[in-house]
Each structure stands twice: as structure tokens, then as C-alpha cells.
């Protein structure tokens, strides 16, 4: 760690990363980090990995007569910062003055011209620092009181600065909703862009002095779960991050280690004293959420993949009361009598596959109010490379509900190694979408492999079934595994979209029919439609 810090301190502002895509930049917080390279006009320099041209290369430029802003090099491409640095040393004072006095010009361009004029001993009284340059100088000088008297030695000459008034975010690359990330990776709208972002993100994370490898992050999450389970003062926790990183698995492991017993509907009655926690899915309505809190009052309720509890106003209004914020009672409206309330004394853990950034984007101030009440709120998200690193450590110990261990331990290990090898190969060939792959994909691939093997065995043992099982038995196992891995995250969605009117009509006619349509048949609805349905449910049940 100390070596990493020393390396970070040895970098100079403006140093280009070996991948040619980032530049070492001073952030508004006074710290330093990598930031995407911008060309002279503020647009991305591209993703080819070729980096910026050397500052020893010279080029001619065009300057518009009205604004004085440099537009292109002789090649017609936007000039890099390094090219601009060369250009200012050769430009006439008239051109430099025209550039620096452009009030709305790019601040990094104006700053380069400003420094060059001062270096030449130019009469700086002719220089107008108002507009973008003035704001930039305020942020980079040691004193904010007198911009015009600031000398070049007082200015931290950072060639890469944000061309808006917004400060540069220190962890900008980690937030996929960040404007810079959206700009550099074309809003992550395609699989290829998501793969490119995932690879660059992995490199970005590992280059940081504070980088934590997956085992350390998961150890921290396990410790958070343990504290939440054992500390009576902690009543509300949000566990967020990528699907399949191990959130549920780790919680179950910690609960089992502490002898916290899970609710078993075959022997337990909601609310009795024989169980400690219960795992619940996403409630279908705000009223059902209140019913669940009342039924299991005094217990730990785990809501897995229940984003709307956190982001939907109808749900998080109840959640805020159940979570509390002080030492007083946590009064929640009684679902059986709207005029009454009950004191919720249990705990709530909400697990979500969305990032905090996505949750804020969806829930806004409602989510922020809920988030502030959480005692613990770890966020775990891995790149594909990190997921593989994690899988290599845990794949031989993983357990699945749908797939039993093979009786032969060596064969079981061999089978898992095959799946892991195929995962690596498909990632290497850019065939796996980072937004869809998770550790759960291993289970899907394993299931496909075993189905084919079972079909082959059935055909061999029972000729009467040969015709029926032949198509499956003849499939290539490797191809089937690869297809399962590439389809990761693509759940069973009906091929034909369902008209919203049909759904609402079902609600009018029969609640049971609507539930069958929506939940039992696995229809996946757009978020906009879900919100409408939630409102309809509230009116219906209340």
C-alpha cells in the first residue's frame, strides 16, 4: 500500500496513463486521480488506446475570428492538450490575446494562452480574465480574493480541467451515471460499450492506491452482516451492488454461523418465538408490506431484490417509520385498521442489485430520506475480471438450490473447473455482457450441461425415449454452456408485449386473475407500468 501511495505521489499533473485513455488530474477536493482525456474542444479523444500525440509534434491551427477558440489541427482533427501547449509557444501575441479574452472559451485553452503571455512579459492589463478563466483561476489559486493579481507561480497549471462549473468528482469512473462516463462510453447503450467500460473500469480501480481486491471487500460485507445480526441497536441495513456477487450467500453464512434460525413455513407460524429471521420477496403492494412487518414483528425481515421498497414513495414512507431515526418507538400504520398504528420492534435488511447511484436516479429525495436512516449501507460491485478472481476462490465451495453436488468429488470439481474455463474464454472473446453476468450464471450453465448429460443417459438406457430426448442429447455441451453464459441475466420475458389496458381490466374484474397474469406467469413490465400498477394496487387494497 505504501508503495502505491509513493507511486501516486510521484506522478505529475498531466501524466498520461499507459493505456493512453486517462490523464493524471487534480480534483476539486485537492486530491489527484485519473480522468478521461479530453481534446482541445472538450470532446473525447477516442477509445483506440493510442493516447495523445507527443508534445514534440507541431501543427498549424485555425482560430475563429469571433471567439478566438482553437478548433482543429492541420489534419482536421481536434487538437490535444499537448498540441495546444506547443501551439501557444509559436502563436503571435495577438492570437494569444484573442484566445485568452474569449469570455466563454474553454478554460484550459484560455489558461494556456494566459500563462504564455505572462511568460513573454506581455502587458497583462490588456488581459480579460472574466468568464470561464476567472472561475478557473479562483479554483486554482492559493487566494480567492484577487484574481487579476495572481501570478503564474501561484497557479497549479493543470492542463486538464472540467469545462463546466461543476467540480470534478473524485470517483467519477466508478459511477456509470456520471456525465463523463456517459460521454466516453456512449451512454453504455450497447454491449460493446459496456464491455469497453468494464475493462477500463477494472484498470482504473486497480490503479488506485486504495484498491481493495474482491476477497477483502466480501470480508468487509460479511463483517457488516455480522454486526447487523448481533447488534440490537442496528435496525435497518441496505446491501446493494451487482447481481450474484454474494450478498445473499454471505448473509446466510453469517446467520448460520451465529445460530440465527430462518423461518420455515412448514413448522413456524409468523410472529412466534421459534425463528430469528425471514426471507421475503418484493411485496406486491404497500399494504402487503405493512402486513409483512406486522406478521413478523420483532424478527429480522430480509427483502431480497425489492428495490421499490427503497425508491417508491408508497413503500418508503412506511419504511422510514419502521426504520426510525431516533430512540423512540417506530410506529407503522396497521394494515387492518388505517386509524391505528403498531410499534415495529424488528429489523429490516433490503438487498438490491442496483447501485446507490441508480437508486438515487430512480427514487430521488424519497430514496435519500430512506438511505439516511440505514445503520449500514455497504455497496459491492465487481468488474468481470474481479468476478472471475472471486469465482476462482469460491467456485469449489459454491452450493445451489437447483443443482446438487455430484457424488464423485473429483468429478464435481472437474465439472466446475470446466464451467470456470468457459467463463474465462467467453470473457476473453468479448461475448459476455458485464451488465448481465453474475455468479448465478454458473448455475445456469451447470444446469444446461447436466440436462444434456441426463438426456444422453436416458437415451442410452431407455430406447423408448430416444426420439423424444434426441434433440437435447445431441447438443454440444460446450456450446450449451457458452449459450447459457451469454444469456446471463436474460429472464423469461414474453415475446409479445402485453397491453396495459388488459392488466388494468384484469384488476377491475378480479384481483386473483391479475395476480395470475402478472406474477404466476412471470410477465416482466416496464418501470413506468409498474408504478401505475402499484398505485392501482394501493387503491384496490385500501
C-alpha positions in Angstrom: 0.0 0.0 0.0 2.8 2.4 0.9 4.5 1.7 -2.5 1.2 2.5 -4.3 1.0 5.8 -2.4 4.6 6.7 -3.3 3.9 5.9 -6.9 0.8 8.1 -6.9 2.7 11.0 -5.3 5.4 10.6 -7.9 3.0 11.3 -10.8 2.8 14.8 -12.2 -0.4 16.5 -13.3 -0.8 15.9 -17.0 0.9 12.5 -17.0 -0.8 10.1 -19.4 -1.7 6.6 -18.2 0.0 3.7 -20.1 -3.4 2.8 -21.6 -3.5 6.2 -23.4 -7.1 6.9 -22.2 -6.6 8.8 -18.9 -4.6 11.8 -17.6 -3.4 12.4 -14.0 -5.6 15.3 -12.8 -6.0 17.4 -9.7 -9.6 17.2 -8.4 -11.6 19.9 -6.7 -11.1 18.1 -3.4 -7.4 18.7 -3.6 -6.7 15.1 -4.3 -5.5 13.5 -7.5 -6.9 10.8 -9.7 -7.1 9.6 -13.3 -9.6 11.3 -15.6 -10.6 10.7 -19.2 -8.5 12.6 -21.7 -10.3 15.4 -23.4 -9.2 17.0 -26.7 -9.0 20.8 -27.2 -12.7 21.2 -27.9 -13.7 19.2 -24.8 -14.8 16.1 -26.7 -13.5 12.6 -26.2 -10.2 11.8 -27.8 -11.5 8.4 -28.7 -11.0 4.9 -27.4 -8.4 3.4 -29.7 -5.9 3.4 -26.9 -3.4 5.3 -28.9 -3.3 8.1 -26.4 -2.3 11.7 -27.1 0.2 12.8 -29.6 3.6 13.8 -28.3 4.1 17.5 -27.4 7.2 17.4 -29.7 4.8 17.2 -32.7 3.9 20.6 -34.1 0.8 21.5 -36.1 -0.9 24.5 -37.6 -4.3 25.7 -36.2 -7.3 27.7 -37.1 -8.7 30.3 -34.8 -12.1 31.7 -35.3 -12.2 35.5 -35.7 -15.1 36.0 -33.4 -14.3 33.8 -30.4 -10.5 33.1 -30.7 -11.1 29.4 -29.8 -8.8 26.9 -31.4 -10.8 24.4 -33.5 -8.7 21.9 -35.4 -5.2 20.9 -36.4 -3.9 20.7 -40.0 -5.3 17.1 -40.1 -8.8 18.5 -39.3 -8.9 16.6 -36.0 -9.5 18.3 -32.6 -6.1 19.3 -31.1 -4.9 17.5 -28.0 -3.8 19.4 -24.9 -0.2 18.6 -25.7 -0.6 20.0 -29.2 -2.1 23.2 -27.7 0.9 23.6 -25.4 3.2 23.5 -28.4 0.9 25.8 -30.4 0.9 28.6 -27.8 4.7 28.8 -27.8 4.6 29.6 -31.5 1.4 31.7 -31.7 1.6 35.5 -32.1 0.6 37.7 -29.1 -2.4 38.9 -31.0 -3.7 35.4 -31.4 -3.0 34.6 -27.8 -4.7 37.7 -26.6 -7.7 36.9 -28.7 -7.9 33.4 -27.2 -7.4 34.4 -23.6 -10.0 37.2 -23.9 -12.7 34.9 -25.1 -15.0 35.1 -22.1 -16.9 31.8 -22.9 -13.9 29.9 -24.3 -12.6 26.7 -22.9 -10.8 27.5 -19.6 -7.9 25.1 -20.2 -7.2 26.8 -23.6 -7.5 30.3 -22.1 -5.2 29.3 -19.2 -2.5 28.1 -21.6 -2.6 31.4 -23.5 -2.7 33.4 -20.2 0.5 31.6 -19.0 2.3 32.1 -22.3 1.6 35.8 -22.4 2.7 36.3 -18.8 5.9 34.3 -19.6 6.7 36.6 -22.5 6.3 39.7 -20.3 3.2 40.9 -22.0 1.2 43.8 -20.6 -1.4 41.8 -18.6 -3.6 44.8 -18.1 -4.9 44.1 -21.6 -6.0 40.6 -20.5 -9.6 40.0 -19.6 -9.9 37.1 -17.1 -13.7 37.3 -16.7 -15.9 34.4 -17.6 -14.6 30.8 -17.7 -11.0 31.8 -17.0 -11.9 33.8 -13.9 -13.8 31.0 -12.4 -11.0 28.6 -13.2 -8.4 30.8 -11.6 -10.4 31.1 -8.4 -10.3 27.4 -8.0 -6.6 27.0 -8.7 -5.1 30.0 -6.9 -3.9 30.0 -3.3 -6.1 33.1 -2.7 -9.6 33.6 -3.9 -9.7 37.3 -3.1 -7.8 38.9 -6.1 -7.8 37.0 -9.3 -6.2 39.7 -11.5 -3.1 39.9 -9.3 -2.5 36.2 -9.4 0.9 35.2 -10.8 1.7 32.1 -12.8 3.7 30.7 -9.8 0.5 30.8 -7.7 -1.5 28.8 -10.2 -1.5 25.0 -10.3 -1.0 24.5 -14.0 -3.4 21.7 -14.6 -3.9 21.2 -18.4 -7.0 19.1 -18.0 -9.8 20.8 -16.3 -13.5 20.4 -16.5 -15.1 22.8 -18.9 -18.2 23.4 -16.8 -18.7 25.0 -13.4 -19.2 21.6 -11.9 -16.3 20.2 -9.8 -14.6 17.0 -11.0 -15.8 14.0 -9.0 -13.1 12.0 -7.3 -14.6 8.6 -8.0 -16.1 9.6 -11.4 -15.2 6.4 -13.2 -17.0 4.2 -10.5 -20.4 5.8 -11.2 -21.8 4.7 -14.5 -24.4 7.5 -14.4 -21.6 10.1 -14.2 -21.7 12.5 -17.2 -18.1 11.9 -18.1 -18.6 8.1 -18.1 -21.8 8.5 -20.2 -19.9 10.7 -22.6 -16.8 8.5 -23.0 -18.8 5.3 -23.4 -21.8 6.5 -25.5 -24.2 6.2 -22.6 -23.4 2.4 -22.3 -26.1 1.8 -24.8 -24.5 -1.3 -26.5 -22.9 -4.5 -25.3 -19.5 -3.5 -26.9 -19.5 -0.1 -25.0 -20.4 -1.9 -21.7 -17.5 -4.3 -22.3 -15.1 -1.4 -23.0 -16.2 0.4 -19.9 -15.9 -2.7 -17.8 -12.3 -3.3 -18.9 -11.4 0.4 -18.4 -13.1 0.4 -15.0 -11.2 -2.6 -13.9 -7.9 -0.9 -14.9 -9.0 2.3 -13.2 -9.9 0.6 -9.9 -6.6 -1.5 -9.8 -4.5 1.6 -10.4 -5.8 3.4 -7.3 -3.8 3.4 -4.1 -6.8 2.5 -2.1 -7.8 -0.5 -4.2 -9.4 -3.4 -2.3 -9.4 -6.9 -4.0 -12.7 -8.8 -4.0 -11.8 -11.1 -1.0 -11.2 -8.0 1.2 -14.5 -6.4 0.1 -16.5 -9.5 0.7 -14.9 -10.0 4.1 -16.0 -6.4 4.9 -19.5 -7.2 3.8 -19.6 -10.4 5.9 -18.5 -8.3 8.9 -21.3 -5.8 8.3 -23.8 -8.6 8.3 -22.4 -10.0 11.5 -22.6 -6.6 13.2 -26.2 -6.2 12.0 -27.2 -9.6 13.2 -25.7 -9.2 16.6 -26.1 -5.5 17.5 -29.6 -4.8 18.8 -29.2 -1.1 18.2 -28.8 -1.6 14.4 -32.3 -1.9 12.9 -32.0 -1.1 9.2 -29.5 -2.1 6.6 -29.2 -1.7 2.8 -27.0 -4.1 0.9 -26.5 -3.0 -2.7 -24.4 -3.9 -5.7 -24.1 -6.2 -8.7 -26.3 -9.3 -9.0 -24.7 -12.5 -7.8 -21.6 -11.0 -6.1 -22.5 -13.0 -2.9 -24.8 -10.7 -0.9 -27.4 -13.4 -0.1 -24.9 -16.2 0.2 -22.8 -14.2 2.7 -25.8 -13.2 4.8 -26.9 -16.8 5.1 -23.4 -17.9 6.0 -23.2 -15.3 8.8 -26.7 -16.1 10.1 -25.9 -19.8 10.2 -22.6 -19.1 12.0 -24.4 -17.2 14.7 -27.2 -19.9 15.0 -29.9 -17.4 13.8 -32.7 -19.6 12.6 -34.6 -18.9 9.4 -38.4 -19.0 9.2 -39.7 -22.4 8.0 -43.3 -22.1 6.8 -43.7 -25.9 7.3 -43.2 -25.6 11.1 -43.3 -22.0 12.0 -46.1 -19.5 12.5 -45.4 -15.9 11.6 -44.5 -14.0 14.8 -43.9 -17.0 17.1 -40.7 -17.2 19.1 -39.0 -20.1 17.3 -37.3 -18.3 14.5 -35.0 -15.3 14.2 -35.3 -14.1 10.6 -37.4 -14.5 7.5 -36.6 -14.0 3.8 -39.3 -12.2 1.8 -39.6 -11.3 -1.8 -40.7 -7.9 -3.1 -44.2 -7.1 -1.7 -46.9 -6.6 -4.3 -48.4 -3.6 -2.6 -47.8 -1.0 0.2 -50.5 -2.7 2.2 -48.8 -6.1 1.9 -45.5 -4.6 3.0 -47.3 -3.3 6.2 -48.8 -6.8 6.7 -45.4 -8.4 6.5 -44.0 -6.0 9.1 -46.9 -6.8 11.4 -46.8 -10.6 10.9 -43.1 -10.8 11.6 -42.8 -8.0 14.1 -39.8 -8.5 16.4 -37.9 -10.5 13.8 -35.4 -9.7 11.1 -37.1 -9.3 7.8 -34.8 -9.7 4.7 -36.2 -8.3 1.5 -34.2 -9.6 -1.5 -34.3 -7.7 -4.8 -37.0 -5.4 -3.5 -35.9 -2.0 -5.0 -39.3 -0.4 -4.8 -39.4 -0.6 -1.0 -36.5 1.9 -1.2 -37.5 4.1 -4.2 -41.3 4.1 -4.3 -43.0 6.7 -2.2 -45.8 4.5 -1.1 -43.4 1.9 0.3 -40.6 4.0 1.7 -43.0 6.2 3.7 -43.7 3.0 5.7 -40.0 2.0 5.7 -38.9 5.4 7.1 -41.2 4.9 10.1 -40.2 1.2 10.6 -36.5 2.1 10.4 -36.8 5.0 12.7 -34.2 7.6 13.3 -34.0 8.1 17.0 -34.5 6.2 20.2 -38.3 6.5 20.2 -40.9 4.0 19.1 -41.2 3.1 15.4 -44.9 3.4 14.7 -46.2 1.9 11.5 -49.8 2.1 10.2 -51.8 -1.0 11.0 -52.9 -2.6 7.7 -56.1 -3.9 9.4 -57.1 -0.5 10.6 -55.9 2.6 9.0 -56.7 4.6 12.1 -54.4 2.6 14.2 -50.6 2.1 14.3 -48.4 -0.5 15.8 -44.8 -0.3 17.2 -42.4 -2.2 14.9 -39.6 -3.7 17.0 -37.9 -5.9 14.4 -35.0 -5.3 11.9 -35.1 -4.8 8.2 -32.5 -5.7 5.6 -33.1 -4.7 2.0 -30.9 -6.2 -0.7 -30.8 -4.7 -4.2 -28.8 -5.4 -7.3 -28.8 -1.7 -8.2 -26.1 0.8 -7.3 -26.7 3.7 -5.0 -26.3 6.0 -8.0 -29.1 4.1 -9.8 -31.3 4.2 -6.7 -30.9 8.0 -6.3 -31.6 8.4 -10.0 -34.8 6.4 -9.6 -36.0 7.4 -6.2 -34.6 10.9 -5.8 -35.3 12.6 -2.5 -37.5 9.7 -1.3 -34.6 7.3 -1.5 -32.2 9.8 0.1 -34.5 10.1 3.1 -34.6 6.3 3.5 -30.9 5.9 2.8 -30.0 8.3 5.6 -31.8 6.1 8.1 -29.8 3.0 7.4 -27.3 1.9 10.0 -25.2 0.0 7.5 -25.2 0.5 3.7 -22.3 -1.4 2.0 -22.2 -1.4 -1.8 -20.4 -4.2 -3.6 -19.9 -4.2 -7.3 -17.3 -6.1 -9.3 -16.0 -5.9 -12.8 -15.9 -9.1 -14.9 -12.2 -9.6 -14.0 -12.9 -9.2 -10.3 -15.8 -11.6 -10.5 -13.5 -14.2 -12.0 -11.0 -13.5 -9.3 -13.7 -14.1 -6.8 -15.1 -17.2 -8.5 -11.6 -18.8 -8.5 -11.7 -18.6 -4.7 -15.2 -19.8 -4.1 -16.4 -21.9 -7.1 -15.5 -25.2 -5.5 -17.4 -24.4 -2.3 -20.5 -22.9 -4.0 -23.9 -24.5 -3.4 -27.1 -24.1 -5.5 -30.7 -24.9 -4.6 -31.3 -26.4 -8.1 -28.1 -28.3 -8.6 -26.8 -30.9 -6.1 -23.2 -31.8 -5.6 -22.0 -34.8 -7.7 -21.4 -38.0 -5.6 -17.9 -38.2 -7.0 -16.0 -35.3 -5.5 -13.3 -35.3 -8.3 -16.0 -35.3 -11.0 -17.8 -32.4 -9.2 -14.5 -30.4 -9.1 -13.8 -31.2 -12.8 -17.3 -30.1 -13.8 -16.9 -26.7 -12.0 -13.4 -26.2 -13.5 -14.9 -26.7 -17.0 -17.5 -24.0 -16.3 -14.9 -21.6 -15.0 -12.7 -22.2 -18.0 -15.6 -21.5 -20.4 -16.4 -18.3 -18.5 -12.8 -17.1 -18.9 -12.8 -18.0 -22.6 -16.1 -16.2 -23.3 -14.9 -13.1 -21.5 -11.7 -13.2 -23.5 -13.7 -13.3 -26.7 -15.9 -10.4 -25.6 -19.0 -12.5 -25.7 -20.3 -11.8 -22.1 -22.2 -8.6 -21.3 -20.9 -7.3 -18.0 -24.3 -6.0 -17.1 -25.9 -9.4 -17.3 -23.2 -11.8 -16.0 -23.1 -12.9 -12.3 -22.1 -15.8 -10.2 -25.7 -17.1 -10.8 -24.7 -17.6 -14.4 -22.6 -20.5 -13.3 -25.7 -22.3 -12.0 -27.5 -21.8 -15.4 -24.5 -23.2 -17.3 -24.3 -26.1 -14.9 -28.0 -26.8 -15.3 -27.6 -26.9 -19.1 -24.7 -29.2 -19.0 -26.4 -31.7 -16.7 -29.6 -31.7 -18.8 -27.7 -32.8 -21.9 -25.8 -35.4 -19.9 -29.1 -36.7 -18.4 -30.8 -36.8 -21.8 -27.8 -38.8 -23.2 -28.0 -41.3 -20.4 -31.8 -41.6 -20.8 -31.5 -42.3 -24.5 -28.8 -44.9 -23.8 -30.8 -46.6 -21.0 -34.3 -46.3 -22.5 -34.7 -46.6 -26.3 -38.4 -45.8 -26.0 -37.4 -42.2 -25.1 -34.7 -41.9 -27.7 -36.8 -39.9 -30.2 -38.1 -37.5 -27.5 -34.7 -36.7 -26.0 -32.6 -36.9 -29.1 -32.6 -33.2 -29.8 -31.3 -32.4 -26.3 -28.9 -35.4 -26.2 -27.3 -34.4 -29.5 -26.5 -30.9 -28.3 -22.8 -29.9 -27.9 -22.1 -29.4 -24.2 -19.5 -26.7 -24.7 -21.9 -24.7 -26.9 -24.7 -25.1 -24.5 -22.5 -23.9 -21.6 -21.4 -20.9 -23.7 -25.0 -20.0 -24.7 -26.1 -20.1 -21.0 -23.3 -17.8 -20.0 -24.0 -15.4 -22.8 -27.7 -15.3 -22.0 -27.0 -14.5 -18.4 -29.5 -12.1 -17.0 -32.0 -12.6 -19.8 -35.0 -13.7 -17.9 -38.2 -15.2 -19.2 -40.0 -12.3 -20.8 -43.0 -12.8 -23.0 -42.1 -12.2 -26.7 -45.2 -10.2 -27.3 -45.7 -7.1 -25.1 -48.9 -7.0 -23.0 -51.2 -4.0 -23.4 -51.5 -2.1 -20.1 -55.3 -1.9 -20.6 -55.5 -5.7 -20.4 -53.8 -5.6 -17.0 -55.9 -2.9 -15.6 -59.0 -4.6 -16.9 -57.9 -7.7 -15.0 -57.7 -5.7 -11.8 -61.2 -4.4 -12.3 -62.6 -7.8 -12.8 -60.6 -10.0 -10.4 -57.6 -9.5 -8.2 -56.8 -13.2 -8.5 -56.8 -13.0 -12.3 -54.5 -10.0 -12.3 -52.1 -11.8 -9.9 -52.1 -14.9 -12.1 -51.3 -12.8 -15.1 -48.5 -10.7 -13.5 -46.8 -13.0 -11.0 -47.5 -16.6 -11.8 -46.8 -16.3 -15.5 -43.6 -14.3 -15.0 -44.6 -11.2 -17.0 -41.9 -8.5 -16.7 -43.2 -5.0 -17.0 -41.6 -1.7 -17.8 -40.9 0.5 -14.7 -43.4 3.1 -15.9 -46.1 0.4 -15.9 -45.0 -1.0 -12.6 -45.5 2.4 -11.0 -49.0 2.7 -12.4 -49.8 -0.8 -11.1 -48.5 0.0 -7.7 -50.9 2.9 -7.5 -53.7 0.8 -8.7 -52.9 -1.8 -6.0 -52.9 0.7 -3.3 -56.3 2.0 -4.3 -57.6 -1.6 -4.7 -56.4 -3.0 -1.4 -57.1 0.1 0.8 
